[in-house]
């Protein structure tokens, strides 16, 4: 048995929203990586600049990829 079709004047029901969940997961990953970087740079201060620069570069690329995917 299939779901009833709404009349033509009513908006179509939408499926589950994926973007809020994706943003939540990315925020959690970002937080975990940030805490890991903070601990690593606290333990080995000489690694702070290269690791921080690499992480910011990857974050920028991921942000650009998400922005372009939503276009």
C-alpha positions in Angstrom: 0.0 0.0 0.0 1.5 3.3 -1.0 1.3 6.6 0.8 -1.6 8.9 -0.2 -0.7 11.7 -2.6 -1.4 15.2 -1.3 -3.7 17.5 -3.3 -1.9 19.7 -5.9 -2.2 22.9 -3.8 -0.3 21.5 -0.7 3.5 21.4 -0.4 5.2 18.1 -0.8 6.5 16.5 2.4 10.3 16.6 2.6 12.6 13.8 3.6 14.9 13.9 6.6 17.4 16.8 6.6 20.9 15.7 6.2 22.8 19.0 6.4 22.2 19.7 10.1 23.5 16.2 11.0 26.5 16.7 8.7 27.3 20.0 10.3 27.0 18.5 13.8 29.3 15.6 12.9 31.8 18.1 11.3 31.7 20.2 14.4 32.4 17.2 16.7 35.3 16.1 14.5 36.7 19.6 14.5 36.5 19.7 18.3 38.2 16.4 18.7 41.0 17.3 16.3 41.4 20.7 18.0 41.7 19.0 21.4 44.2 16.5 20.0 46.3 19.4 18.4 46.2 21.3 21.7 47.5 18.3 23.6 50.1 17.5 21.0 51.4 21.1 20.9 51.4 21.2 24.7 53.5 18.0 24.8 55.8 19.0 21.9 55.8 22.8 21.5 58.0 22.7 18.3 55.2 21.0 16.4 52.7 23.8 17.0 53.2 25.9 13.9 53.4 23.1 11.3 50.4 21.2 12.7 48.3 24.3 13.2 49.0 25.4 9.7 48.2 22.0 8.2 45.0 21.7 10.2 43.8 25.2 9.1 44.5 24.4 5.5 42.5 21.2 5.7 39.7 23.0 7.4 39.6 25.6 4.7 39.5 23.0 2.0 36.7 21.1 3.7 34.7 24.3 4.2 35.1 25.2 0.5 34.1 21.7 -0.5 30.9 21.9 1.6 30.1 25.4 0.3 30.5 24.3 -3.3 28.4 21.1 -2.7 25.5 23.1 -1.4 25.5 25.4 -4.4 
